[in-house]
Amino acid sequence: QLIESGGGLVQAGGSLRLSCAASGHSINTYGMGWFRQAPGKEREFVASISGSGGFKDYADAVKGRFTISRDNAKNTVLLQMNTLKVEDTAAYYCAVRYLNYGSRLKGDYNYWGQGTQVTVSS
């Protein structure tokens, strides 16, 4: 089970930190991804991280503002979001890929969390 937390309402320019905690199984060797979905839009890639944490990938829209990391001791993946913009408003989902590397493709992931809402006001 993947459980996201940390979403909420924040003003533009502010920060939030999302957490994705896994229970029932270890995610320490698996690629993890964060995606987001705004109302009426497709779910889109945000960031991914390899099992070791040594390889990270970001969507152009968030590069330089968001940072993905993992704490394998806590079986958790984090997404630090800084300088938030109104267009970052969406439900954010974490997902696990049963390979060592993440991916930009939704279909490459094996299991998804239920999501956490992020709302950025102007």
C-alpha positions as CSV (number, residue, x, y, z in Angstrom):
1,Q,0.0,0.0,0.0
2,L,1.2,3.5,-0.9
3,I,-0.1,6.4,1.2
4,E,0.5,10.0,0.1
5,S,0.4,12.9,2.6
6,G,1.4,16.5,2.9
7,G,-1.0,18.1,0.4
8,G,-2.9,21.2,1.2
9,L,-3.7,24.8,0.3
10,V,-0.8,27.2,-0.2
11,Q,-0.3,30.6,-1.7
12,A,1.7,31.0,-4.9
13,G,5.4,31.1,-4.1
14,G,5.0,28.9,-1.1
15,S,6.3,25.3,-0.4
16,L,4.9,22.0,0.4
17,R,6.5,18.6,1.0
18,L,4.7,15.5,-0.1
19,S,5.4,12.1,1.4
20,C,4.7,8.7,0.1
21,A,4.9,5.9,2.6
22,A,4.8,2.3,1.7
23,S,3.4,-0.4,4.0
24,G,3.3,-4.1,3.6
25,H,6.3,-4.3,1.4
26,S,9.7,-2.7,0.9
27,I,10.1,-0.2,-2.0
28,N,13.8,0.2,-1.3
29,T,15.0,-1.3,-4.6
30,Y,12.3,0.0,-6.8
31,G,11.9,3.0,-9.0
32,M,9.3,5.5,-7.7
33,G,7.5,8.2,-9.5
34,W,5.3,11.2,-8.7
35,F,2.5,12.2,-11.1
36,R,-0.2,14.7,-10.9
37,Q,-3.7,15.2,-12.4
38,A,-5.6,18.4,-12.7
39,P,-9.3,18.4,-13.3
40,G,-10.1,17.6,-16.9
41,K,-6.5,16.8,-17.7
42,E,-4.5,13.7,-18.2
43,R,-2.3,12.4,-15.4
44,E,1.2,13.7,-16.1
45,F,4.7,12.8,-15.0
46,V,6.3,15.0,-12.3
47,A,9.4,13.3,-11.1
48,S,11.0,9.8,-10.7
49,I,13.8,8.3,-8.7
50,S,15.8,5.1,-9.0
51,G,15.9,2.5,-6.3
52,S,19.3,3.7,-5.1
53,G,18.3,7.3,-5.3
54,G,21.2,8.0,-7.6
55,F,19.2,8.8,-10.7
56,K,16.4,11.4,-10.7
57,D,14.3,12.7,-13.5
58,Y,12.0,15.7,-13.6
59,A,9.4,17.2,-15.9
60,D,10.4,20.4,-17.4
61,A,7.6,22.2,-15.7
62,V,9.0,21.5,-12.3
63,K,12.7,21.3,-12.9
64,G,14.6,23.6,-10.5
65,R,11.5,23.9,-8.2
66,F,10.7,20.3,-7.1
67,T,13.1,17.8,-5.6
68,I,12.4,14.1,-5.3
69,S,14.2,12.0,-2.7
70,R,13.9,8.8,-0.8
71,D,14.5,7.6,2.7
72,N,14.9,3.9,2.4
73,A,15.2,3.4,6.2
74,K,11.6,4.7,6.4
75,N,10.4,3.1,3.2
76,T,9.3,6.6,2.1
77,V,9.7,8.8,-1.0
78,L,9.4,12.6,-0.7
79,L,8.6,15.4,-3.1
80,Q,9.8,18.8,-1.9
81,M,7.9,21.5,-3.9
82,N,9.1,25.1,-3.8
83,T,8.1,28.3,-5.5
84,L,4.7,26.8,-6.2
85,K,2.6,28.2,-9.0
86,V,-1.2,28.2,-9.5
87,E,-0.7,25.7,-12.4
88,D,0.8,23.2,-9.9
89,T,-2.7,22.7,-8.5
90,A,-3.6,19.0,-8.9
91,A,-4.0,15.7,-7.2
92,Y,-0.5,14.2,-6.7
93,Y,0.0,10.5,-6.9
94,C,3.0,8.3,-6.1
95,A,3.6,5.1,-7.8
96,V,6.1,2.1,-7.7
97,R,7.7,0.4,-10.6
98,Y,8.9,-3.1,-10.0
99,L,12.3,-2.3,-11.6
100,N,15.2,-0.4,-10.3
101,Y,14.5,2.7,-12.4
102,G,11.5,5.0,-12.6
103,S,9.9,6.1,-15.8
104,R,8.0,9.0,-17.3
105,L,5.2,6.7,-18.5
106,K,2.2,5.9,-16.4
107,G,1.8,2.5,-17.8
108,D,5.3,1.5,-16.6
109,Y,4.2,1.6,-12.9
110,N,2.7,-1.3,-11.1
111,Y,1.0,0.2,-8.1
112,W,-0.5,3.6,-7.3
113,G,-1.4,5.5,-4.2
114,Q,-4.7,7.2,-3.7
115,G,-3.4,10.7,-4.1
116,T,-3.1,13.9,-2.1
117,Q,-4.6,17.3,-3.2
118,V,-2.4,20.3,-3.7
119,T,-4.1,23.6,-4.3
120,V,-2.1,26.8,-5.0
121,S,-3.9,30.1,-4.7
122,S,-2.9,33.3,-6.4
